[in-house]
Amino acid sequence: MQKEVLSYVIERTHQLMDAPTCSPETKAAAQAWLDAVGTDQEAAETKKYIDELEADIMPIDTLIGFAESDGGAQVFGAEKAKEVAAHAKEIKAAGAKYCDCPACAIVAEILDKKAEII
């Protein structure tokens, strides 16, 4: 991995771990990857990290479905769930493929570099 790409991914990974919407599983994978950078485990942990990022980024249609469900109302509250669903529909209409919460936005930026990372 080129030094500039590595620096970028490390920076974004720290930001991801600080994002309020980052899942515990993603935080753990991010930390494991950071710990492995520069070691003989880097390649294996990079693959695991990318796999976790791809599993955790929320497709926009999934977000809409969740926000409109009873589960979404329980998590967000009824009014906030409606706002989340409306926002998701708006960004989908503008071409978004994924949720734009802080964690998903950073994950998308990291995954944009996937070919250079692996």
C-alpha positions in Angstrom: 0.0 0.0 0.0 1.4 3.4 -0.9 2.4 5.6 2.0 -0.2 8.3 1.1 -3.0 5.8 0.9 -1.9 4.2 4.2 -1.8 7.6 5.9 -5.3 8.4 4.6 -6.8 5.1 5.7 -5.2 5.4 9.1 -6.6 8.9 9.6 -10.1 8.0 8.4 -10.0 4.8 10.6 -9.4 6.9 13.7 -12.2 9.2 12.7 -14.4 6.2 12.1 -13.7 4.8 15.6 -14.7 8.2 17.0 -17.9 8.4 15.0 -21.0 8.1 17.3 -22.6 5.7 14.8 -19.7 3.3 14.6 -20.6 -0.2 15.7 -18.6 -2.1 18.3 -17.7 -4.7 15.7 -16.3 -2.1 13.3 -14.4 -0.4 16.1 -12.8 -3.8 17.1 -11.9 -4.6 13.4 -10.5 -1.0 13.0 -8.3 -1.4 16.1 -7.1 -4.8 15.1 -6.1 -3.4 11.7 -4.4 -0.4 13.2 -2.5 -2.7 15.6 -1.4 -4.9 12.6 -0.1 -2.0 10.4 3.6 -2.5 9.7 3.6 -6.1 11.0 3.4 -9.5 9.3 -0.3 -9.6 10.1 -1.1 -6.4 8.1 -2.4 -8.2 5.0 -4.6 -10.6 6.9 -6.0 -7.9 9.1 -6.5 -5.6 6.1 -8.7 -8.2 4.5 -10.7 -8.7 7.7 -11.1 -5.0 8.1 -12.4 -4.5 4.5 -14.8 -7.5 5.0 -16.1 -5.8 8.2 -16.5 -2.5 6.5 -18.4 -4.0 3.6 -20.7 -5.9 6.0 -21.4 -2.9 8.2 -22.1 -0.1 5.6 -25.9 0.3 5.4 -27.4 0.3 1.9 -29.9 3.2 1.6 -32.9 0.9 0.9 -32.1 -1.0 4.2 -32.0 2.3 6.1 -35.3 3.3 4.6 -36.9 0.0 5.5 -35.5 0.0 9.0 -36.6 3.6 9.6 -40.1 2.9 8.5 -40.4 -0.3 10.6 -41.5 -0.7 14.2 -37.9 -1.4 15.1 -36.8 1.9 13.6 -39.5 3.7 15.7 -38.2 1.9 18.8 -34.6 2.9 18.1 -35.1 6.4 16.8 -38.4 7.3 18.3 -41.5 7.6 16.1 -40.9 11.2 14.9 -37.2 10.9 14.4 -37.8 7.6 12.5 -40.0 9.5 10.1 -37.3 12.2 9.7 -34.6 9.5 9.1 -36.8 7.8 6.5 -37.6 11.1 4.7 -33.9 12.1 4.7 -32.9 8.7 3.4 -35.4 8.9 0.6 -34.2 12.3 -0.3 -30.5 11.3 -0.5 -31.5 8.1 -2.4 -33.3 10.3 -5.0 -30.1 12.3 -5.3 -28.1 9.1 -6.0 -26.9 7.9 -2.6 -26.3 4.2 -2.3 -25.6 4.2 1.4 -26.6 5.8 4.6 -24.8 9.1 5.2 -24.4 8.8 9.0 -20.9 9.7 10.2 -19.7 6.1 10.3 -21.2 5.0 6.9 -19.8 8.1 5.2 -16.3 7.4 6.5 -16.6 3.7 5.6 -17.6 4.6 2.0 -14.6 6.8 1.8 -12.3 4.0 3.0 -13.9 1.5 0.6 -13.4 3.9 -2.3 -9.7 3.1 -1.8 -10.2 -0.6 -1.6 -8.3 -1.4 -4.8 -5.3 0.5 -3.4 -5.6 -1.0 0.1 -5.6 -4.7 -0.8 
